[in-house]
Amino acid sequence: IKSLGSTLSACGDVNRNVTAPPAPYRNKPEYEYARQYAMYIADLLRPQTSSYADIWVDGEKYASLTAEDPMVTAVRNEDKGTGTNVDDPVEPLYGKTYLPRKFKVAVTVPGDNSVDIYTNDVGLVTITNAKGELEGFNV
């Protein structure tokens, strides 16, 4: 995910990817929110098993997926029985059934459809006030 991509698997019933507008606007807060929340969603929907990104060499683990965003870790640590943090090997969010095949999410800003929001399973559009502060999302 730190390589600016969120796809972990090409098949399987997991979140396929989370997209946000690629425009590098730094002076438009709605674009920053779209990118930030796309990364949060990607982290939250990522299977907790690290086997998608483990690299093994000669029977020894060489590297693993980098840590998720600290905000996402905090949310997982505050789990109050909602199924986002468990110790057993069954995926806490996906359980035994996972998601509909190739589940996709997009986060964008009003007027920018570079993510083709209607082709995703879930689409979020940032809503900001006149000061540029995030007020929520249109789903």
C-alpha positions, 0 to 999 in steps of 0.5 A: 500500500505504501507504493501508492497502490492498494491491490493485493490480489488479482482474484479472491473475494476480497477488496480488489482496490481503492482508488482516488483521483490521481491529480496531485493538487496540494492546494485543494483540501478535498483532494487531500481528503480523498487520498487520505480516506482512500488509504484509510479504507484500503488499510481497513479492508486489507485482509489481516493475513500478511501472506499476500505480501510475505516474501520467503527465500529458502524457507525463511521469511525475508520481508512482509507487508509494511505496517498500516496507517497508525490511525487505522491501527488505533481504530483496530485497537479500540475494537468493541466487538465489531469484528475488526480485531481478533486473535484467531486465524479467521479473518475478522472482517471477512470471516469465512465468506469474504466479499463479492468477487473483485469488490472495489471502492472509489473516493473522489471529489465533486466534479472529478470522475477520474476514478469512474465512480459508478463502476465501483461497488462503493463510491464516496464523494468528499463534502467540504465546507467553505473553509475546506474542512471535511464535513462528510461524504456522499455515498 
